[in-house]
C-alpha cells in the first residue's frame, strides 16, 4: 500500500543513488515518471514516485472509511508504479503520498535524494505558466539537481496505441501492495537507421558561465558517460555588454571571431580538470555571440538534455532570466544543478 508519511524523515543509509519523481496525475507528470525510470535504470538507482495532496488525510486509502477520491488517487499512483515496473522489471520502485503544500513538501523530500524529476508544461497560455509554478519553485529551492520534463506528442501517441484488450498484471514494489492490472502499451517502433551507419549519440548541452558552472558541467559529463552521449558546453556572450555605457569603455576585441576563439581557449582551460575526470566523453566548447539566453535556446534546439547551473533560493521561484527563459523554451528535458 502507499505510505502516507512525513517525507522529511527519509534518510539514505546506503550508497545506492535515489531518485524521486513528483506526481500529480497530469500527462506531463507521467512523462516525468517515465524519464525518471529510465534515468534510474542508467544509474542503478532506486525510484520513488511521490504524490502530494494539499487535502490528503491520514486515513488508510485502502481502509473501509477511505474517501473515494483519495482511493482513486491511490489506485492511480499504484497503477503508475506498475506501469513503470512493466517497462523496467529490474528497477526498485516505491510509492509515497504526503499531505501539505506541494512545493514545500517536494523541496523537503528532495533533500534526501540525488535527483528530483518533475513534469513541466509547454510555454504559451497563462494557465501553463501557473501550472508550472510548483515545478519552478521546487527547481529554484531544492538542494539536489531537479529535472523538468515535458510531455511530447510521441508520448501521447504511445498511450493511444496501447492495446485495448491486452493487460499486464504487475506487482507494485510497495509494502504489501497487491498486483495491479494496467493496459499493456504497444512497443514503440525503433527509429530507422540506414544500413552500415551507427545510431545517433545522445547530445547534452550545458550552459557555461564561468567557474560557477562546473557542477553543471560535471553533471552533464557524468550523464553522457552513462548514456554514451556527447556534451556541448555553450557560453553566450555579447559584443556590446551593458557596461559599454560607462565612460571610457572600449571593446576588448573588435574582431568577434578572434574574441570568440579567445573565450573558447579560456573556457577549455577552465574545464581541463573535469574533462580529465571523464576522458571517454566527447566535450566540445562553444562561445556563441548573441547573449546567454539566445545561445542556450538555439544550441539546445535539437539536444536530448539541457543542463544549467542555478543559485539556490530558499523562497519563491527566482531562477534568473537566463535559466527561466531556457526552461520555458527548451523542448528537451532541463536539469537545474545548484551551485554556491
VODRENPA-811339 format. One record per residue (C-alpha): residue number from 1; x, y, z. Coordinates in steps of 0.25 Angstrom, whole numbers, m for minus. Layout:
<rs>
+-----+-------+-------+-------+
:  nr :     X :     Y :     Z :
+-----+-------+-------+-------+
: NUM :     X :     Y :     Z :
...
+-----+-------+-------+-------+
</rs>
This chain:
<rs>
+-----+-------+-------+-------+
:  nr :     X :     Y :     Z :
+-----+-------+-------+-------+
:   1 :     0 :     0 :     0 :
:   2 :     4 :    14 :    m2 :
:   3 :    11 :    20 :    10 :
:   4 :     5 :    33 :    16 :
:   5 :    17 :    39 :    23 :
:   6 :    26 :    51 :    26 :
:   7 :    35 :    51 :    15 :
:   8 :    45 :    60 :    23 :
:   9 :    49 :    48 :    31 :
:  10 :    55 :    40 :    20 :
:  11 :    70 :    37 :    21 :
:  12 :    79 :    30 :    11 :
:  13 :    86 :    19 :    19 :
:  14 :    93 :    12 :     6 :
:  15 :   102 :    17 :    m5 :
:  16 :    91 :    14 :   m15 :
:  17 :    86 :    26 :   m22 :
:  18 :    72 :    31 :   m20 :
:  19 :    62 :    38 :   m30 :
:  20 :    49 :    44 :   m26 :
:  21 :    38 :    47 :   m37 :
:  22 :    27 :    56 :   m33 :
:  23 :    13 :    52 :   m38 :
:  24 :     0 :    60 :   m39 :
:  25 :    m7 :    51 :   m49 :
:  26 :    m4 :    60 :   m61 :
:  27 :     1 :    55 :   m74 :
:  28 :    14 :    63 :   m72 :
:  29 :    16 :    57 :   m58 :
:  30 :    14 :    43 :   m65 :
:  31 :    25 :    47 :   m75 :
:  32 :    34 :    51 :   m64 :
:  33 :    32 :    38 :   m57 :
:  34 :    36 :    30 :   m70 :
:  35 :    48 :    39 :   m71 :
:  36 :    52 :    37 :   m57 :
:  37 :    50 :    22 :   m58 :
:  38 :    60 :    22 :   m70 :
:  39 :    70 :    30 :   m62 :
:  40 :    69 :    21 :   m50 :
:  41 :    72 :     9 :   m59 :
:  42 :    84 :    16 :   m65 :
:  43 :    89 :    20 :   m51 :
:  44 :    85 :     7 :   m44 :
:  45 :    77 :    16 :   m35 :
:  46 :    64 :    14 :   m26 :
:  47 :    52 :    21 :   m31 :
:  48 :    41 :    27 :   m22 :
:  49 :    28 :    32 :   m28 :
:  50 :    23 :    43 :   m19 :
:  51 :     9 :    48 :   m19 :
:  52 :     6 :    61 :   m11 :
:  53 :    m9 :    65 :    m8 :
:  54 :   m12 :    78 :     0 :
:  55 :   m25 :    71 :     5 :
:  56 :   m20 :    57 :     7 :
:  57 :   m24 :    51 :    21 :
:  58 :   m16 :    41 :    29 :
:  59 :   m27 :    30 :    27 :
:  60 :   m22 :    17 :    20 :
:  61 :   m27 :    20 :     5 :
:  62 :   m30 :     5 :     5 :
:  63 :   m37 :     4 :    18 :
:  64 :   m52 :     3 :    20 :
:  65 :   m54 :    18 :    23 :
:  66 :   m45 :    23 :    11 :
:  67 :   m50 :    35 :     4 :
:  68 :   m54 :    31 :   m11 :
:  69 :   m46 :    42 :   m17 :
:  70 :   m33 :    38 :    m9 :
:  71 :   m35 :    24 :   m12 :
:  72 :   m36 :    27 :   m27 :
:  73 :   m23 :    35 :   m26 :
:  74 :   m16 :    24 :   m18 :
:  75 :   m20 :    14 :   m29 :
:  76 :   m15 :    23 :   m40 :
:  77 :    m2 :    24 :   m33 :
:  78 :     0 :     9 :   m31 :
:  79 :    m4 :     7 :   m46 :
:  80 :     7 :    17 :   m50 :
:  81 :    17 :     9 :   m41 :
:  82 :    12 :    m4 :   m48 :
:  83 :    14 :     3 :   m62 :
:  84 :    28 :     7 :   m59 :
:  85 :    31 :    m7 :   m54 :
:  86 :    26 :   m13 :   m66 :
:  87 :    36 :    m5 :   m75 :
:  88 :    47 :    m7 :   m65 :
:  89 :    45 :   m20 :   m58 :
:  90 :    59 :   m19 :   m50 :
:  91 :    56 :    m6 :   m44 :
:  92 :    53 :    m3 :   m30 :
:  93 :    41 :     5 :   m29 :
:  94 :    33 :    10 :   m17 :
:  95 :    21 :    20 :   m15 :
:  96 :    19 :    30 :    m5 :
:  97 :     8 :    40 :    m2 :
:  98 :     8 :    53 :     7 :
:  99 :    m1 :    64 :    11 :
: 100 :     3 :    79 :    10 :
: 101 :     7 :    89 :     1 :
: 102 :    13 :    82 :   m11 :
: 103 :    25 :    91 :   m14 :
: 104 :    29 :    91 :     1 :
: 105 :    28 :    76 :     2 :
: 106 :    35 :    73 :   m11 :
: 107 :    46 :    83 :    m7 :
: 108 :    47 :    76 :     7 :
: 109 :    47 :    62 :     0 :
: 110 :    58 :    65 :   m10 :
: 111 :    68 :    67 :     2 :
: 112 :    68 :    52 :     3 :
: 113 :    70 :    49 :   m12 :
: 114 :    81 :    50 :   m22 :
: 115 :    71 :    55 :   m33 :
: 116 :    57 :    60 :   m33 :
: 117 :    49 :    59 :   m46 :
: 118 :    36 :    68 :   m49 :
: 119 :    27 :    70 :   m60 :
: 120 :    27 :    83 :   m68 :
: 121 :    17 :    89 :   m77 :
: 122 :    20 :    95 :   m90 :
: 123 :    20 :   110 :   m91 :
: 124 :     8 :   118 :   m96 :
: 125 :    m5 :   121 :   m89 :
: 126 :    m5 :   127 :   m75 :
: 127 :   m11 :   114 :   m69 :
: 128 :     2 :   107 :   m74 :
: 129 :    11 :   117 :   m66 :
: 130 :     2 :   116 :   m54 :
: 131 :     3 :   101 :   m55 :
: 132 :    18 :   102 :   m55 :
: 133 :    18 :   110 :   m42 :
: 134 :    21 :    97 :   m33 :
: 135 :    31 :    92 :   m42 :
: 136 :    39 :   105 :   m43 :
: 137 :    38 :   107 :   m29 :
: 138 :    44 :    93 :   m26 :
: 139 :    55 :    95 :   m36 :
: 140 :    59 :   108 :   m30 :
: 141 :    59 :   103 :   m16 :
: 142 :    63 :    88 :   m16 :
: 143 :    77 :    84 :   m10 :
: 144 :    78 :    74 :   m21 :
: 145 :    78 :    75 :   m36 :
: 146 :    64 :    76 :   m42 :
: 147 :    60 :    71 :   m56 :
: 148 :    48 :    77 :   m62 :
: 149 :    41 :    68 :   m73 :
: 150 :    31 :    71 :   m83 :
: 151 :    21 :    62 :   m90 :
: 152 :    23 :    61 :  m105 :
: 153 :    14 :    57 :  m116 :
: 154 :    21 :    43 :  m117 :
: 155 :    17 :    41 :  m102 :
: 156 :     2 :    43 :  m105 :
: 157 :     3 :    35 :  m118 :
: 158 :     9 :    23 :  m110 :
: 159 :    m2 :    24 :  m100 :
: 160 :   m13 :    24 :  m111 :
: 161 :    m6 :    12 :  m117 :
: 162 :    m8 :     3 :  m105 :
: 163 :   m15 :   m10 :  m108 :
: 164 :   m29 :    m9 :  m104 :
: 165 :   m31 :   m23 :   m99 :
: 166 :   m17 :   m26 :   m95 :
: 167 :   m13 :   m25 :   m80 :
: 168 :    m1 :   m27 :   m71 :
: 169 :    m2 :   m31 :   m56 :
: 170 :    10 :   m26 :   m49 :
: 171 :    12 :   m25 :   m34 :
: 172 :    15 :   m11 :   m30 :
: 173 :    28 :   m10 :   m21 :
: 174 :    22 :    m5 :    m9 :
: 175 :    20 :   m12 :     5 :
: 176 :     8 :   m21 :     3 :
: 177 :     3 :   m16 :   m10 :
: 178 :    m5 :   m26 :   m18 :
: 179 :    m3 :   m28 :   m33 :
: 180 :    m9 :   m16 :   m41 :
: 181 :   m15 :   m19 :   m55 :
: 182 :   m11 :    m8 :   m65 :
: 183 :   m13 :    m7 :   m80 :
: 184 :    m1 :   m12 :   m88 :
: 185 :     5 :    m2 :   m97 :
: 186 :     9 :    m5 :  m111 :
: 187 :    24 :    m6 :  m113 :
: 188 :    30 :     7 :  m119 :
: 189 :    35 :     6 :  m133 :
: 190 :    50 :     7 :  m134 :
: 191 :    55 :    19 :  m142 :
: 192 :    60 :    15 :  m155 :
: 193 :    75 :    15 :  m156 :
: 194 :    82 :    14 :  m170 :
: 195 :    90 :     1 :  m172 :
: 196 :   104 :     2 :  m168 :
: 197 :   102 :    15 :  m160 :
: 198 :   103 :    16 :  m145 :
: 199 :    91 :    21 :  m137 :
: 200 :    92 :    36 :  m133 :
: 201 :    98 :    38 :  m120 :
: 202 :    90 :    46 :  m109 :
: 203 :    94 :    61 :  m109 :
: 204 :    95 :    68 :   m96 :
: 205 :    96 :    83 :   m96 :
: 206 :   101 :    90 :   m83 :
: 207 :   101 :   105 :   m80 :
: 208 :   115 :   111 :   m77 :
: 209 :   117 :   124 :   m70 :
: 210 :   130 :   122 :   m63 :
: 211 :   135 :   114 :   m50 :
: 212 :   121 :   114 :   m44 :
: 213 :   116 :   105 :   m56 :
: 214 :   126 :    94 :   m52 :
: 215 :   116 :    86 :   m44 :
: 216 :   106 :    86 :   m56 :
: 217 :   117 :    82 :   m66 :
: 218 :   121 :    71 :   m56 :
: 219 :   106 :    66 :   m56 :
: 220 :   106 :    67 :   m72 :
: 221 :   119 :    59 :   m73 :
: 222 :   114 :    48 :   m63 :
: 223 :   101 :    47 :   m71 :
: 224 :   108 :    46 :   m84 :
: 225 :   117 :    35 :   m79 :
: 226 :   105 :    27 :   m74 :
: 227 :    97 :    29 :   m87 :
: 228 :   108 :    28 :   m97 :
: 229 :   106 :    43 :  m101 :
: 230 :   114 :    55 :  m104 :
: 231 :   114 :    69 :   m97 :
: 232 :   114 :    83 :  m103 :
: 233 :   118 :    93 :   m93 :
: 234 :   112 :   107 :   m98 :
: 235 :   115 :   121 :   m94 :
: 236 :   107 :   132 :   m99 :
: 237 :   114 :   146 :  m100 :
: 238 :   110 :   160 :  m105 :
: 239 :   119 :   169 :  m114 :
: 240 :   114 :   181 :  m107 :
: 241 :   111 :   178 :   m92 :
: 242 :   103 :   187 :   m83 :
: 243 :   115 :   193 :   m77 :
: 244 :   118 :   199 :   m90 :
: 245 :   110 :   211 :   m86 :
: 246 :   121 :   214 :   m75 :
: 247 :   130 :   226 :   m79 :
: 248 :   143 :   222 :   m85 :
: 249 :   139 :   208 :   m88 :
: 250 :   146 :   201 :  m100 :
: 251 :   142 :   188 :  m106 :
: 252 :   152 :   177 :  m102 :
: 253 :   154 :   172 :  m116 :
: 254 :   147 :   178 :  m128 :
: 255 :   149 :   165 :  m136 :
: 256 :   137 :   156 :  m132 :
: 257 :   143 :   143 :  m137 :
: 258 :   156 :   145 :  m130 :
: 259 :   149 :   149 :  m117 :
: 260 :   141 :   136 :  m118 :
: 261 :   153 :   128 :  m120 :
: 262 :   160 :   134 :  m108 :
: 263 :   148 :   131 :  m100 :
: 264 :   147 :   117 :  m104 :
: 265 :   162 :   115 :  m101 :
: 266 :   160 :   121 :   m87 :
: 267 :   148 :   112 :   m85 :
: 268 :   155 :   100 :   m89 :
: 269 :   166 :   103 :   m79 :
: 270 :   155 :   104 :   m68 :
: 271 :   149 :    91 :   m72 :
: 272 :   162 :    83 :   m72 :
: 273 :   160 :    77 :   m59 :
: 274 :   146 :    72 :   m61 :
: 275 :   150 :    67 :   m75 :
: 276 :   161 :    59 :   m69 :
: 277 :   151 :    52 :   m60 :
: 278 :   143 :    47 :   m72 :
: 279 :   154 :    44 :   m83 :
: 280 :   144 :    36 :   m91 :
: 281 :   133 :    46 :   m92 :
: 282 :   134 :    56 :  m104 :
: 283 :   133 :    70 :   m99 :
: 284 :   132 :    82 :  m109 :
: 285 :   133 :    96 :  m104 :
: 286 :   126 :   107 :  m112 :
: 287 :   126 :   122 :  m110 :
: 288 :   114 :   128 :  m117 :
: 289 :   111 :   142 :  m120 :
: 290 :    97 :   147 :  m117 :
: 291 :    96 :   146 :  m102 :
: 292 :    94 :   135 :   m92 :
: 293 :    79 :   133 :   m94 :
: 294 :    79 :   132 :  m109 :
: 295 :    91 :   124 :  m109 :
: 296 :    86 :   113 :  m100 :
: 297 :    72 :   113 :  m106 :
: 298 :    77 :   111 :  m120 :
: 299 :    88 :   101 :  m116 :
: 300 :    78 :    92 :  m109 :
: 301 :    68 :    92 :  m120 :
: 302 :    72 :    78 :  m124 :
: 303 :    78 :    74 :  m112 :
: 304 :    74 :    62 :  m103 :
: 305 :    76 :    69 :   m90 :
: 306 :    79 :    83 :   m85 :
: 307 :    87 :    85 :   m72 :
: 308 :    88 :    98 :   m65 :
: 309 :    94 :   103 :   m52 :
: 310 :    86 :   111 :   m43 :
: 311 :    88 :   119 :   m30 :
: 312 :    80 :   112 :   m18 :
: 313 :    68 :   121 :   m13 :
: 314 :    60 :   118 :     0 :
: 315 :    48 :   125 :    m4 :
: 316 :    40 :   127 :   m17 :
: 317 :    43 :   122 :   m31 :
: 318 :    55 :   132 :   m35 :
: 319 :    62 :   125 :   m45 :
: 320 :    68 :   137 :   m52 :
: 321 :    65 :   142 :   m66 :
: 322 :    74 :   133 :   m74 :
: 323 :    70 :   120 :   m67 :
: 324 :    55 :   123 :   m67 :
: 325 :    56 :   126 :   m82 :
: 326 :    63 :   113 :   m84 :
: 327 :    53 :   105 :   m76 :
: 328 :    41 :   112 :   m83 :
: 329 :    46 :   110 :   m97 :
: 330 :    54 :    97 :   m97 :
: 331 :    47 :    85 :  m103 :
: 332 :    57 :    76 :   m97 :
: 333 :    57 :    72 :   m82 :
: 334 :    64 :    82 :   m74 :
: 335 :    73 :    79 :   m62 :
: 336 :    76 :    90 :   m52 :
: 337 :    88 :    88 :   m43 :
: 338 :    90 :    96 :   m31 :
: 339 :   103 :   103 :   m28 :
: 340 :   109 :   112 :   m18 :
+-----+-------+-------+-------+
</rs>
